[in-house]
Amino acid sequence: MSTDSAARTDTPQTLIRPGTLPLDDRGKPAQLHAAGIQRVGSRWYAWGEEKSGGGLFTSVAVYTSTDLVNWHFEGDALTAGSGELGPDRVVERPKALQRSDGRWVLFLHLDTADYGYARVGYALADTPEGPFELVSSERPLGHLSRDIGVYQEDGVGYLLSEDRDNGTHIYRLRPDYLGVEAEIVTVRQQDRPELGYESPTVVKHEGIYYLFGSDLTGWNTNDNKYSVATALEGPWTPWRDIAPVGTHTFDSQVSVVVPLGGDHFLFAADRWRKADLFNSPLVWLPLTLHDGHAELEWRDEWSPLDEAAAR
């Protein structure tokens, strides 16, 4: 596998090169860190952490793409202000869902620099580009909330949230998506049942739910895991490695899994560089899901559209 974490490529491109940080249409490093990705019509939208402030909040950048390779900067979906969105705060893991009324909700991990605040924030906008306005925040049902993910099925929204004291929760959202209504299940590690997995994300394929997560090792990478179930409530299978053991998931941490068509998915992950978060590379790789099994493959370069056409 490639170890060239600092390499970048010029746009326009036809291939993803994992372990690099692509440039956007302005020629600037695309701030797609910890991205949430949704398809809207013929385009993909991506909301990412803008890391010019290092670990502290500057903005959530929003991009669009027709091929998941070349990204057009649409602007800042959410910018630093005061209070929970102050420049001394931490805002991570932006994920977005569209409500039945057409409006968009941006979900955020809100925290203080010491990670003691541990809340989920809900921001609202009329369009996926924003600008979003923070409406509220909470510790869902009183639980800590750090890394988050979202899922939507049949108009119902779900929040995935890592709680260092209890595990990884899957919650059902209120109909307006601006708060948690109920807990569906709490999923924990086998060997350390007091813990869950962070950076959770879930997809459904052929009637099976696949839940992905990363171990609790801070900025350092680890062997990410996955579990499967036929219902969100479980039971969930024992966790399995998604990549060859010892590769630390090809030196990356999962952010989101994006359907491409058939058994083919995009595994969008980050290779964090704590001293230079702005230039942290993306590790976006082809993922195959079939019959309850997930296979992540390293490629030096690949095309998501070609992968989708192979379905």
Residue pairs with C-beta under 8 A, 6 or more apart in sequence:
1 19
1 247
1 250
1 251
1 298
1 300
2 17
2 18
2 19
2 300
3 19
3 251
4 19
4 20
5 19
5 20
5 251
5 271
5 273
5 281
6 279
6 281
7 17
7 19
7 20
7 281
8 20
8 21
8 22
8 23
8 29
9 17
9 20
9 22
9 23
10 23
10 27
11 22
11 23
11 24
11 25
11 27
11 70
11 71
12 70
13 22
13 69
13 70
14 67
14 69
14 303
15 69
15 301
15 302
15 303
16 22
16 68
16 69
16 284
16 301
16 302
16 303
16 304
17 300
17 301
18 250
18 282
18 283
18 284
18 285
18 298
18 299
18 300
18 301
19 251
19 271
19 281
19 282
19 283
20 281
20 282
21 29
21 30
21 279
21 280
21 281
21 282
22 29
22 30
22 32
22 69
22 70
22 71
22 282
23 29
23 30
24 30
24 63
24 71
24 72
24 73
25 70
25 71
25 72
25 73
26 73
28 73
29 278
29 279
30 48
30 63
30 71
30 73
30 282
31 48
31 49
31 50
31 51
31 52
31 61
31 278
32 46
32 48
32 61
32 63
32 71
32 268
32 282
33 48
33 49
33 50
33 51
33 270
33 277
33 280
33 282
34 48
34 49
34 92
34 93
34 94
34 199
34 255
34 270
35 46
35 47
35 48
35 49
35 94
35 255
35 256
35 268
36 46
36 47
36 48
36 93
36 94
36 95
36 96
36 107
36 150
36 255
36 256
37 44
37 45
37 46
37 256
37 258
37 266
37 268
38 44
38 45
38 96
38 97
38 98
38 128
39 45
39 258
40 98
40 128
42 66
43 64
43 65
43 66
44 64
44 65
44 66
44 68
44 258
45 62
45 63
45 64
45 96
45 128
45 129
46 62
46 63
46 64
46 65
46 71
47 60
47 61
47 62
47 77
47 94
47 95
47 96
47 106
48 60
48 61
48 62
48 63
48 94
49 60
49 61
49 91
49 92
49 93
49 94
50 58
50 59
50 60
50 61
50 76
51 58
51 277
51 278
51 280
52 58
52 278
53 80
53 87
54 277
54 278
55 90
55 113
55 277
56 87
56 88
56 89
56 90
56 113
57 80
57 85
57 86
57 87
57 89
57 90
57 91
58 79
58 80
58 87
59 76
59 77
59 78
59 79
59 80
60 76
60 77
60 78
60 79
60 91
60 94
60 106
60 108
60 132
61 73
61 75
61 76
61 77
62 73
62 74
62 75
62 76
62 77
62 128
62 129
62 130
63 71
63 72
63 73
63 74
64 71
64 72
64 74
65 71
65 72
67 303
67 304
67 305
68 258
68 266
68 284
68 304
68 305
69 303
69 304
74 129
75 129
75 130
75 131
76 130
76 131
77 94
77 106
77 125
77 128
77 129
77 130
77 131
77 132
78 85
78 91
78 94
78 106
78 108
78 123
78 130
78 131
78 132
78 134
79 85
79 131
80 86
80 87
80 89
84 110
84 119
84 121
84 134
84 137
85 91
85 134
88 112
88 113
89 110
89 111
89 112
89 113
89 117
90 109
90 110
90 111
90 112
90 113
90 115
90 117
91 108
91 109
91 110
91 111
91 121
92 108
92 109
92 111
92 147
93 107
93 108
93 109
93 147
93 148
93 149
93 199
93 255
94 106
94 107
94 108
95 106
95 107
95 148
95 149
95 150
95 256
96 104
96 105
96 106
96 107
96 128
96 150
97 104
97 105
97 107
97 150
97 152
97 157
97 177
98 104
98 105
98 128
99 105
99 157
99 176
99 177
100 155
100 175
102 126
103 124
103 125
103 126
104 124
104 125
104 126
104 127
104 128
104 130
104 132
105 122
105 123
105 124
105 157
105 177
105 178
106 122
106 123
106 124
106 125
106 130
106 132
107 120
107 121
107 122
107 123
107 148
107 150
107 159
108 120
108 121
108 122
108 123
108 134
108 148
109 119
109 120
109 121
109 145
109 146
109 147
109 148
110 117
110 119
110 120
110 121
110 137
111 117
111 118
111 119
111 146
115 146
118 139
118 144
118 145
118 146
118 164
119 137
119 138
119 139
119 145
120 137
120 138
120 139
120 140
120 145
120 148
120 159
120 161
120 180
121 134
121 136
121 137
122 134
122 135
122 136
122 137
122 177
122 178
122 179
123 132
123 133
123 134
123 135
124 132
124 133
124 135
124 178
125 131
125 132
125 133
135 178
136 178
136 179
138 145
138 179
138 180
139 145
140 159
140 161
140 169
140 171
140 179
140 180
140 183
141 171
141 180
141 183
143 161
143 163
143 165
143 166
143 169
144 163
144 164
144 165
144 166
145 161
145 162
145 163
146 161
146 162
146 163
146 164
146 198
147 161
147 162
147 198
147 199
147 200
147 214
148 159
148 160
148 161
148 162
148 200
149 159
149 160
149 199
149 200
149 201
149 202
149 256
150 157
150 158
150 159
150 160
151 157
151 158
151 160
151 170
151 201
151 202
151 203
152 158
153 204
156 172
156 173
157 172
157 173
157 177
158 170
158 171
158 172
158 173
158 184
158 202
158 232
159 169
159 170
159 171
159 173
159 180
160 168
160 169
160 170
160 171
160 200
160 201
160 202
160 211
161 168
161 169
161 171
161 200
162 168
162 169
162 196
162 197
162 198
162 199
162 200
162 213
163 169
163 186
163 196
164 195
164 216
165 194
166 186
166 194
166 196
167 186
167 187
167 188
167 189
167 193
167 194
167 195
167 196
168 186
168 187
168 188
168 196
168 197
168 198
168 200
168 213
169 183
169 184
169 185
169 186
169 187
169 196
170 183
170 184
170 185
170 186
170 187
170 202
170 232
171 180
171 181
171 182
171 183
171 184
172 180
172 181
172 182
172 183
172 184
173 179
173 180
173 181
174 180
174 181
175 181
184 232
184 233
185 232
185 233
185 234
185 236
186 196
187 196
187 197
187 211
187 227
187 234
187 236
188 194
188 195
188 196
189 195
189 196
189 197
189 215
189 239
190 238
190 239
195 216
196 213
197 213
197 214
197 215
197 216
197 224
197 225
197 239
198 213
198 214
198 215
198 216
199 213
199 214
199 253
199 254
199 255
200 211
200 212
200 213
201 211
201 212
201 213
201 254
201 255
201 256
201 257
202 209
202 210
202 211
202 212
202 232
203 209
203 210
203 257
203 259
203 265
203 289
204 210
205 259
205 263
205 265
205 289
205 290
206 289
206 290
206 291
207 230
208 228
208 229
208 230
208 289
208 291
208 292
209 228
209 229
209 230
209 231
209 232
210 226
210 227
210 228
210 257
210 289
210 294
211 226
211 227
211 228
211 229
211 236
212 224
212 225
212 226
212 242
212 254
212 257
212 294
213 224
213 225
213 226
213 254
214 221
214 222
214 224
214 225
214 249
214 253
214 254
215 222
215 223
215 224
215 225
219 272
219 274
221 248
221 249
221 251
221 252
221 253
221 271
221 272
222 248
222 249
222 253
223 241
223 242
223 243
223 245
223 246
223 247
223 248
223 249
224 241
224 242
224 243
224 249
224 252
224 253
224 254
224 269
225 239
225 240
225 241
225 242
226 239
226 240
226 242
226 294
227 236
227 237
227 238
227 239
227 240
228 236
228 237
228 292
229 235
229 236
229 237
237 292
240 294
242 249
242 254
242 267
242 287
242 294
242 296
243 249
243 250
243 296
243 298
249 269
249 283
249 296
250 269
250 283
250 285
250 296
250 298
251 271
251 283
252 269
252 270
252 271
252 283
252 285
253 269
253 270
253 271
253 272
254 267
254 268
254 269
255 268
255 269
255 270
256 268
257 265
257 266
257 267
257 268
257 287
258 265
258 266
258 268
259 265
260 266
260 304
260 307
260 308
260 311
261 308
261 309
261 311
262 308
262 310
262 311
263 288
263 289
263 290
263 311
264 286
264 287
264 288
264 307
264 308
264 310
264 311
265 286
265 287
265 288
265 289
266 284
266 285
266 286
266 287
266 304
266 307
267 284
267 285
267 286
267 287
267 296
268 282
268 284
269 282
269 283
269 284
269 285
270 280
270 281
270 282
270 283
271 280
271 281
271 282
271 283
272 280
273 279
273 280
273 281
285 296
285 297
285 298
285 299
285 302
286 296
286 297
286 299
286 302
286 304
286 307
287 294
287 295
287 296
287 297
288 294
288 295
288 297
289 295
